[in-house]
Amino acid sequence: MANADRQAPKPAGLTGLQRAALGLTVGLLTVSAGARLALARGWIGSGGAEGGGAGARSLGGASLTGAGSAPAPAPAPGSFEALLPVFTEASFFGLIGFALGYLSRMVFKLALIFIALFFLGLQALVHFGLIEQVDWPGAIDKLNALILNLKQDQTMSQWLTAKLPTGGGLLAGYLLGLKRR
């Protein structure tokens, strides 16, 4: 009876939720990238392009066909064409986030040990007088510049708004990859 109370170890690998989300993300990336390619090649119409010849299609205002072709008008906000880059970027960074989350789950404990040892080492150096003090505000500023890439007069909310598709996809994928069974 004691063995019945014990739970069996969970098998390694992806859960059903992780597999479904990963498949959905790969599908979304494939469809959005394919649709962008089809729009660029003129295989599907853009609905609002004037003189919509196949040689005049563009994405983001830059012609993809070469010299001499006029750029197509910008897509209407909220249209299929305008949303394609957002879906492509979010799904691509979702896959990157999933890979990062899955990998970081494996090395998380080791990283915490190194961070703790580094912090203890700094505190020991201060305690024994080898360095006077640690400039923590300066360290935080350097960390913001290095990791977050914040500009001098840029607020965190401005940065987050600009990075919403990238950060949202990356965070969602990361949390899904980090999730335990």
C-alpha positions as CSV (number, residue, x, y, z in Angstrom):
1,M,0.0,0.0,0.0
2,A,2.9,2.3,0.6
3,N,3.9,2.1,-3.1
4,A,0.4,3.2,-4.1
5,D,0.8,6.6,-2.3
6,R,4.0,7.3,-4.2
7,Q,3.6,9.1,-7.5
8,A,5.4,7.6,-10.5
9,P,8.1,9.9,-11.9
10,K,6.9,11.9,-14.8
11,P,8.4,11.0,-18.2
12,A,10.7,13.5,-19.9
13,G,9.6,15.4,-23.0
14,L,6.9,17.8,-23.9
15,T,3.4,17.9,-22.5
16,G,0.3,17.8,-24.7
17,L,-0.2,21.6,-24.1
18,Q,3.4,22.3,-25.1
19,R,3.1,20.2,-28.2
20,A,-0.2,21.8,-29.2
21,A,1.2,25.4,-28.6
22,L,4.4,24.6,-30.4
23,G,2.5,23.2,-33.4
24,L,0.2,26.2,-33.5
25,T,3.1,28.6,-33.3
26,V,5.0,26.8,-36.1
27,G,1.7,26.8,-38.2
28,L,1.2,30.5,-37.6
29,L,4.7,31.3,-38.6
30,T,4.5,29.2,-41.7
31,V,1.2,30.7,-42.8
32,S,2.2,34.3,-42.1
33,A,5.5,34.0,-43.8
34,G,3.9,32.3,-46.8
35,A,1.2,35.0,-47.0
36,R,3.9,37.7,-46.9
37,L,5.8,35.9,-49.7
38,A,2.6,35.5,-51.8
39,L,1.8,39.2,-51.4
40,A,5.4,40.2,-52.3
41,R,5.3,38.0,-55.4
42,G,1.8,39.2,-56.4
43,W,0.3,35.7,-56.1
44,I,-2.5,37.0,-54.0
45,G,-4.1,40.5,-54.3
46,S,-3.8,43.2,-51.7
47,G,-7.3,44.5,-52.1
48,G,-6.3,48.2,-52.2
49,A,-3.3,48.5,-54.5
50,E,-3.7,50.6,-57.5
51,G,-2.3,49.3,-60.8
52,G,-1.7,46.0,-58.9
53,G,0.7,44.4,-61.3
54,A,2.8,41.6,-60.0
55,G,6.0,43.7,-60.3
56,A,4.7,46.5,-58.1
57,R,4.0,44.6,-54.9
58,S,6.0,45.6,-51.8
59,L,6.0,45.1,-48.1
60,G,6.7,48.0,-45.8
61,G,7.1,50.4,-48.6
62,A,10.3,48.9,-50.1
63,S,10.0,47.2,-53.4
64,L,11.0,43.6,-53.5
65,T,11.2,43.3,-57.3
66,G,14.1,45.6,-58.0
67,A,14.8,48.9,-59.6
68,G,12.2,50.8,-61.5
69,S,9.0,49.5,-59.8
70,A,7.0,52.0,-57.8
71,P,6.3,51.1,-54.2
72,A,2.8,50.0,-53.4
73,P,0.7,52.1,-51.1
74,A,0.9,51.4,-47.4
75,P,-1.7,48.8,-46.2
76,A,-4.7,50.1,-44.2
77,P,-4.3,49.8,-40.5
78,G,-5.9,46.6,-39.2
79,S,-5.9,45.0,-42.6
80,F,-4.6,41.6,-43.4
81,E,-1.4,43.0,-44.9
82,A,-0.8,45.3,-42.0
83,L,-1.1,42.5,-39.4
84,L,1.1,40.0,-41.2
85,P,4.4,41.3,-39.9
86,V,3.0,41.3,-36.3
87,F,2.0,37.7,-36.6
88,T,5.3,36.7,-38.2
89,E,7.4,38.5,-35.6
90,A,5.3,37.2,-32.6
91,S,5.3,33.6,-33.8
92,F,9.0,33.6,-34.6
93,F,10.0,35.1,-31.3
94,G,7.5,32.7,-29.6
95,L,9.5,29.8,-31.0
96,I,12.8,31.4,-29.9
97,G,11.2,32.0,-26.4
98,F,10.1,28.4,-26.2
99,A,13.6,27.2,-27.0
100,L,15.1,29.6,-24.4
101,G,12.6,28.5,-21.8
102,Y,13.1,24.8,-22.4
103,L,16.9,25.3,-22.2
104,S,16.8,27.7,-19.2
105,R,14.8,25.2,-17.2
106,M,17.7,22.8,-17.5
107,V,20.4,25.3,-16.4
108,F,18.4,27.5,-14.0
109,K,19.8,26.0,-10.8
110,L,23.4,26.3,-12.0
111,A,22.9,30.0,-13.0
112,L,21.4,30.8,-9.6
113,I,24.4,29.2,-7.9
114,F,26.8,31.3,-10.0
115,I,24.8,34.5,-9.3
116,A,24.8,33.8,-5.6
117,L,28.6,33.1,-5.6
118,F,29.2,36.3,-7.5
119,F,27.1,38.4,-5.1
120,L,28.8,36.8,-2.1
121,G,32.2,37.4,-3.6
122,L,31.4,41.1,-4.1
123,Q,30.2,41.4,-0.5
124,A,33.4,39.6,0.7
125,L,35.6,42.0,-1.2
126,V,33.7,45.0,0.4
127,H,33.9,43.3,3.9
128,F,37.7,42.8,3.7
129,G,38.3,46.3,2.3
130,L,39.6,45.3,-1.1
131,I,37.0,47.5,-2.7
132,E,35.3,50.4,-0.9
133,Q,31.7,49.9,-2.1
134,V,29.6,48.7,-5.0
135,D,27.9,51.3,-7.0
136,W,24.5,49.5,-7.3
137,P,22.6,52.4,-9.1
138,G,25.4,52.4,-11.7
139,A,25.3,48.6,-12.0
140,I,21.5,48.8,-12.6
141,D,22.0,51.5,-15.3
142,K,24.7,49.4,-17.0
143,L,22.4,46.3,-16.8
144,N,19.5,48.3,-18.4
145,A,21.7,49.5,-21.2
146,L,23.2,46.1,-21.8
147,I,20.1,43.8,-21.5
148,L,17.1,46.0,-22.1
149,N,18.8,48.4,-24.6
150,L,17.0,51.4,-23.1
151,K,17.9,54.7,-24.6
152,Q,18.8,57.7,-22.4
153,D,15.4,59.4,-22.3
154,Q,13.3,56.3,-23.0
155,T,10.8,55.1,-20.4
156,M,10.1,51.4,-19.8
157,S,6.5,51.8,-21.0
158,Q,7.8,53.3,-24.3
159,W,10.2,50.4,-24.7
160,L,7.5,47.9,-23.9
161,T,5.1,49.4,-26.4
162,A,7.7,49.3,-29.2
163,K,8.6,45.7,-28.4
164,L,5.1,44.3,-27.8
165,P,4.9,41.7,-30.6
166,T,8.5,40.6,-30.1
167,G,8.4,40.6,-26.3
168,G,4.9,39.1,-26.1
169,G,5.8,36.2,-28.3
170,L,9.1,35.7,-26.6
171,L,7.6,35.7,-23.1
172,A,4.7,33.4,-24.0
173,G,7.1,30.9,-25.7
174,Y,9.5,31.2,-22.8
175,L,6.9,30.5,-20.1
176,L,5.6,27.6,-22.2
177,G,9.1,26.1,-22.6
178,L,9.9,26.7,-18.9
179,K,6.6,25.0,-17.8
180,R,7.2,21.7,-16.0
181,R,5.1,18.6,-16.8
